[in-house]
């Protein structure tokens, strides 16, 4: 037992013991409803392991557990084989590489699980977004526009307008309603400078 405690608190395992403690507290707070499970989610976090779409908290947790376990096992093995303290840095590098490999292998298959759990995109998601007119005119019976989603993808949609203000090719409009039977959006002229998503 003493050997285990010394290994868990010594270098380099002690680093991962602290991080593992943070991870355990995080998931306990999630289970208790204290914080949202996606509070720490970022695209880059899981992209580093080739698992875009998997919550970063999941990837980080798997990496931490893998690093802690391999570091603990490596430290105990090194001590029993009589290697000196100089192997600690070598062990740290090896642990990070091995933990990254294990995390990639375990997390990548989870992409399908989280993809299926994601909400299905809806045309209603476009309501309130701006679009760029792609036809020579827009009236009550004709018109198309290109709209960009938050993820950067674009779609060409059918648009109509009830007003008399001209909407021509290249102008900006606001999608403010969707007509289910006609499968088109109602659009109104819009000043692109007022778009909160516009970058200067």
N, C-alpha and C positions, 0 to 999 in steps of 0.2 A: 504494500500500500504506500509506503514511504517513497519507493522508487517511482510509483505512478505520480504522486503529488509533486515530487521534485522535477520530474520530466514535464508535467503539465504547466508548471510555473517557471521553469527555466527557459533559457534562450535556445532555439527560436520559438518553441511551442507556446511560451507565455504570451507572445504577441497574438497568436490565434486564439488562445484561451480568453483573452480580453474581448476580442472581436466576436467570438462565439457567445460570450455572455450578453453582448449587445444584441446579437441576433435573436437569442432566446427571449430577452425582454421585449424586443420588437414584436415577435409573434405572439407572446402572451398578451400584449396590449391589443393586438389585432383580434385575438380570440375573445377578449373581454369587451371589445367594442370601443376601446379607448382611442384608437386611431384607425384611419382607413387603410386597408391593405395595399392600396396603390399609391400611398403618400410618397414613397421614394421611387416610383417607377420612372424610368427614363429609357429612351430607345437605345442610347449608347451602351447602357449597362449590360444588356443582353446581346447586343450586336458584337461585343468583344468576344463572345463565345459562339458566334454564328447562330444565334437563336433570337433573331428579331421577332417580336410579338409575344415573347415570354416576359412576364413582369420582372423587372430588374431585381426586386426583392427576392424572388425565387432563385435567380441565378447567383446572386451574392450569398444567399444562405447555403446553397449547395456547395459553392466554392469554399466558404468558410468551414463547413463541416469536413469536406474532403481535405483541406489544408491542415486543420487541427488534428484529424485522425492520422494522416500520413506523417505529420511532424512528430506526433507523440510516439508512434511506432518506430520512426526512424531514430529518435533520440534514445529510446530504450534499447534498441538494437545496437546503436553505436556505443552506448555505455557498457553493454554486456560484452561487446567485442573488444573493449579496451581502447577505443579511439579517443584521442584527446579533444580538448575544447576547440581546437582549430578546425574541426570538421563542421562546426555549427553554421558557418556562413555557407559552406558547400551544401549542407543539408537544407538550409533556407531556400537557396536557389532551386534545388531539386524538388522541394516540396511545392513551391509556387508553380513550377512547370507541370508537375504531376497533377496537382489540384486543378489546374486549368484544363488539362487533358480530360480528367475525370468529369469535370463540370460540363465541358462541351459534349461528351458522350451521353451524359444523363439528361441534360437540359434540351438538346436539340429535338428529341422526339416529342417533347411537350408542346412544341409549336402548334401541332395539329389540335391539341386539346384546347389551348387558349384561343386559337382561331375559331373553333366551333362554338366557343362560349361567347365570342364577341357579338355585339348586336348587329343585326343585318342592316346594311345601309338602306335608307329609304329616300324617295324623292322629296319627302317632307323636310329632309335635312337641308335642302337647298333654299328653303324659304328664309328670307332675311339676308340672303347673300347677293352680292353684285355679280353681274354678268356682262359680257361684251357681245354686242349684236353682230351677227355674222351674215345677215341678209340685207338687201338694199333698203328694206323698210320693215316695219312691224305695225300691224293693225289688228283689227278684231278677228281676222281670219287667217293671218299669215305671219310667220316670223320664226327665226331660230337665233339662238345665242349660245355662247360658250361660257360655262361656269367652272371655276376652279374650286376643288374641295380643299379642306384644311391640310390633307396629306400631300397636296401638290398635284394630284391627278385632275384631269379636266374631262368635261362631258358636254356634248352638244344637246341642247334641250329645245323643245318647242315653246315659243313664247307668244303672247298676245297682249294687246293693250287696248284700253277703252277710251283713253284720252286722245286729244288731237295734237299734242306736242310731238314733233317728229322724232322717231327713233330710227336712225340709219346705220349703215355699216360702220363698225368701229366705235360707236357710242356706248356709253355705260348705262346700265339699267339696274333697277332693284327688283328682285323676285319677291313679291309680297303675298302670293297665294298660289295654290295649286288646284287645278280643275280636274278632278278624278275622271268624270265621263269623257272629257275631251283630251285628257292626257297632255295638258299643257300648263305652263305657268303664266300667271298674270304679271306683267312687268310695268314699271314706271321709270321715266327718266331719272337719272341720279348723277350727282356730281361726284366723280371719282375721288376728289380731294377729301370727301367726307367719309370715305371707307376706312373703318378702324384697322383693317388688315393691310392697308396700303403702306408700303415702306418708302421712306424718302430717300 
